[in-house]
């Protein structure tokens, strides 16, 4: 089914907005050398909490995880904003968002040290953004509005 130009433009705007969110979050972490995910990881709950505790409990693994997180967010965001290889960026974004969701699932009976932005029951902003990334993966707009369009002309 062919999408309209308005739909393509709307999805491209969504791509840029999510890209901006990822880029900003990544750059904040990259330019704050003291930033670490340790407290966030130690606040994990749910089925995979032991995995997140393990990440936080090993200094070398934590250093690698922090760098991967900061640079992953930055590169994914940059790719989405400029519209270059955004399908790959969307896959990477879905992976990172899945990890975030699994570390702090909004399930009944789980509580966290850090307050959330609201009251959630199973669905939270992370899950919604994850499914928006899936939409971006399924409906790439780099060829309509993005640098990929320039490379495809050659």
Sine and cosine of phi, psi and omega as CSV:
sin_phi,cos_phi,sin_psi,cos_psi,sin_omega,cos_omega
0.00,0.00,0.77,-0.64,-0.02,-1.00
-0.99,0.15,0.76,-0.66,0.05,-1.00
-1.00,0.09,0.46,-0.89,0.06,-1.00
-0.98,0.22,0.29,-0.96,0.05,-1.00
-0.90,0.44,-0.54,0.84,0.05,-1.00
-0.91,0.42,-0.65,0.76,0.03,-1.00
-0.90,0.43,-0.71,0.70,0.03,-1.00
-0.86,0.51,-0.69,0.72,-0.01,-1.00
-0.90,0.43,-0.67,0.75,0.02,-1.00
-0.88,0.47,-0.68,0.73,0.01,-1.00
-0.93,0.37,-0.59,0.81,0.05,-1.00
-0.90,0.43,-0.64,0.77,0.05,-1.00
-0.90,0.44,-0.68,0.73,0.07,-1.00
-0.86,0.52,-0.67,0.74,0.02,-1.00
-0.86,0.51,-0.71,0.70,-0.02,-1.00
-0.92,0.39,-0.66,0.75,-0.01,-1.00
-0.91,0.41,-0.71,0.71,0.04,-1.00
-0.92,0.40,-0.62,0.78,0.06,-1.00
-0.86,0.51,-0.69,0.72,0.02,-1.00
-0.87,0.49,-0.69,0.72,0.01,-1.00
-0.86,0.51,-0.75,0.67,0.01,-1.00
-0.90,0.44,-0.72,0.70,-0.02,-1.00
-0.87,0.50,-0.73,0.68,-0.01,-1.00
-0.89,0.46,-0.75,0.66,0.00,-1.00
-0.87,0.49,-0.61,0.79,0.02,-1.00
-0.93,0.37,-0.73,0.69,-0.03,-1.00
-0.91,0.43,-0.60,0.80,0.06,-1.00
-0.85,0.52,-0.65,0.76,-0.02,-1.00
-0.97,0.26,-0.64,0.77,-0.01,-1.00
-0.89,0.46,-0.67,0.74,-0.08,-1.00
-1.00,0.01,0.10,1.00,0.13,-0.99
-0.90,-0.44,1.00,0.00,-0.09,-1.00
-0.85,0.53,-0.42,0.91,-0.01,-1.00
-0.99,0.12,-0.12,0.99,-0.03,-1.00
-0.90,0.44,0.65,-0.76,0.10,-0.99
-0.53,-0.85,0.47,-0.88,0.01,-1.00
-1.00,-0.02,0.11,0.99,-0.13,-0.99
-0.82,0.57,-0.77,0.64,-0.02,-1.00
-0.89,0.46,-0.65,0.76,0.03,-1.00
-0.88,0.47,-0.71,0.71,-0.01,-1.00
-0.91,0.41,-0.64,0.77,0.01,-1.00
-0.95,0.31,-0.23,0.97,0.05,-1.00
-1.00,-0.03,0.05,1.00,-0.05,-1.00
-0.90,0.44,0.45,-0.89,0.07,-1.00
-0.58,-0.81,0.07,-1.00,0.04,-1.00
1.00,-0.07,-0.24,-0.97,-0.14,-0.99
-0.89,0.45,-0.52,0.86,-0.14,-0.99
-0.96,-0.29,0.28,0.96,-0.08,-1.00
-0.86,0.52,-0.57,0.82,0.01,-1.00
-0.90,0.44,-0.58,0.81,0.07,-1.00
-0.89,0.45,-0.72,0.69,-0.02,-1.00
-0.93,0.37,-0.59,0.81,0.09,-1.00
-0.89,0.45,-0.63,0.78,0.03,-1.00
-0.89,0.46,-0.70,0.71,0.04,-1.00
-0.85,0.53,-0.69,0.72,-0.04,-1.00
-0.96,0.30,-0.40,0.91,-0.11,-0.99
-1.00,0.04,-0.07,1.00,-0.01,-1.00
-0.84,-0.54,0.92,-0.40,-0.13,-0.99
-0.82,0.57,-0.72,0.70,-0.03,-1.00
-0.92,0.38,-0.64,0.77,0.04,-1.00
-0.91,0.41,-0.66,0.76,0.01,-1.00
-0.90,0.43,-0.68,0.73,0.03,-1.00
-0.87,0.50,-0.70,0.71,0.04,-1.00
-0.90,0.44,-0.70,0.71,0.00,-1.00
-0.88,0.48,-0.69,0.72,0.01,-1.00
-0.89,0.46,-0.71,0.71,0.01,-1.00
-0.90,0.43,-0.68,0.74,0.02,-1.00
-0.89,0.45,-0.65,0.76,0.02,-1.00
-0.91,0.42,-0.78,0.62,-0.05,-1.00
-0.89,0.46,-0.75,0.66,-0.03,-1.00
-0.97,0.26,-0.53,0.85,0.07,-1.00
-0.89,0.46,-0.75,0.67,0.05,-1.00
-0.86,0.52,-0.70,0.72,-0.04,-1.00
-0.89,0.46,-0.77,0.64,-0.05,-1.00
-0.93,0.36,-0.63,0.78,0.07,-1.00
-0.88,0.47,-0.74,0.67,0.01,-1.00
-0.87,0.49,-0.71,0.70,0.01,-1.00
-0.87,0.49,-0.71,0.70,0.01,-1.00
-0.87,0.50,-0.69,0.72,-0.01,-1.00
-0.93,0.37,-0.65,0.76,-0.02,-1.00
-0.89,0.45,-0.72,0.70,-0.07,-1.00
-1.00,0.07,-0.20,0.98,0.04,-1.00
0.96,0.28,0.74,0.67,0.02,-1.00
-0.74,-0.67,0.87,-0.49,-0.03,-1.00
0.83,0.56,0.66,0.75,-0.10,-1.00
-0.96,0.29,-0.36,0.93,0.08,-1.00
-0.91,0.42,-0.67,0.74,0.07,-1.00
-0.91,0.42,-0.65,0.76,0.03,-1.00
-0.89,0.45,-0.65,0.76,0.02,-1.00
-0.89,0.45,-0.64,0.77,0.06,-1.00
-0.89,0.46,-0.71,0.70,0.04,-1.00
-0.88,0.47,-0.66,0.76,0.03,-1.00
-0.90,0.44,-0.66,0.75,0.04,-1.00
-0.89,0.45,-0.61,0.79,0.02,-1.00
-0.90,0.44,-0.77,0.64,-0.01,-1.00
-0.89,0.46,-0.70,0.71,-0.01,-1.00
-0.90,0.43,-0.56,0.83,0.08,-1.00
-0.89,0.46,-0.68,0.74,0.04,-1.00
-0.89,0.45,-0.66,0.75,0.03,-1.00
-0.89,0.45,-0.71,0.70,-0.03,-1.00
-0.89,0.46,-0.70,0.72,-0.03,-1.00
-0.94,0.35,-0.42,0.91,0.02,-1.00
-0.98,0.22,-0.50,0.87,-0.03,-1.00
-0.70,-0.72,0.88,0.48,-0.03,-1.00
-0.92,0.38,0.65,-0.76,-0.02,-1.00
-1.00,0.08,0.86,0.50,-0.04,-1.00
-0.99,-0.12,0.49,-0.87,0.03,-1.00
-0.86,0.52,0.64,-0.77,0.05,-1.00
1.00,0.00,-0.18,0.98,0.03,-1.00
-0.99,-0.12,0.69,-0.72,0.06,-1.00
-0.77,-0.63,0.43,-0.90,-0.08,-1.00
-0.77,-0.64,0.46,-0.89,0.04,-1.00
-0.91,0.41,-0.70,0.72,-0.02,-1.00
-0.99,0.12,0.75,-0.67,-0.01,-1.00
-0.95,0.32,0.52,-0.85,0.08,-1.00
-1.00,-0.01,0.16,-0.99,-0.02,-1.00
-0.97,0.23,-0.17,0.98,-0.03,-1.00
-0.16,-0.99,-0.26,-0.97,0.04,-1.00
-0.98,-0.20,0.83,-0.56,-0.06,-1.00
-0.84,-0.54,0.49,-0.87,0.11,-0.99
-0.68,-0.74,0.99,-0.14,0.01,-1.00
0.96,0.29,-0.75,0.66,-0.01,-1.00
-0.99,-0.14,0.81,-0.59,0.08,-1.00
-0.72,-0.69,-0.04,-1.00,-0.05,-1.00
-0.89,0.45,-0.54,0.84,0.01,-1.00
-0.91,0.42,-0.69,0.72,0.01,-1.00
-0.92,0.40,-0.64,0.77,0.03,-1.00
-0.90,0.44,-0.70,0.71,0.02,-1.00
-0.91,0.42,-0.59,0.81,0.05,-1.00
-0.87,0.50,-0.71,0.70,0.01,-1.00
-0.95,0.30,-0.45,0.89,0.14,-0.99
-0.91,0.41,-0.62,0.78,0.07,-1.00
-0.88,0.47,-0.63,0.78,0.06,-1.00
-0.88,0.47,-0.66,0.75,0.07,-1.00
-0.87,0.49,-0.68,0.73,0.03,-1.00
-0.91,0.42,-0.61,0.79,0.04,-1.00
-0.90,0.43,-0.69,0.72,-0.05,-1.00
-0.97,0.24,-0.37,0.93,-0.06,-1.00
-0.75,-0.66,0.94,0.34,-0.04,-1.00
-0.91,0.42,0.64,-0.77,-0.02,-1.00
-0.86,-0.50,0.20,0.98,-0.02,-1.00
-0.86,0.52,-0.55,0.83,-0.03,-1.00
-0.97,0.23,-0.37,0.93,0.03,-1.00
-1.00,-0.01,-0.67,0.74,-0.06,-1.00
-0.54,-0.84,1.00,-0.01,-0.01,-1.00
0.19,-0.98,0.20,-0.98,-0.01,-1.00
-0.92,0.40,-0.44,0.90,0.02,-1.00
-0.83,0.56,-0.53,0.85,0.02,-1.00
-0.86,0.52,-0.62,0.78,0.01,-1.00
-0.92,0.39,-0.64,0.77,-0.01,-1.00
-0.95,0.32,-0.50,0.87,-0.03,-1.00
-0.98,0.20,-0.29,0.96,0.03,-1.00
-0.95,0.30,-0.45,0.89,-0.09,-1.00
-0.99,0.16,0.00,0.00,0.00,0.00
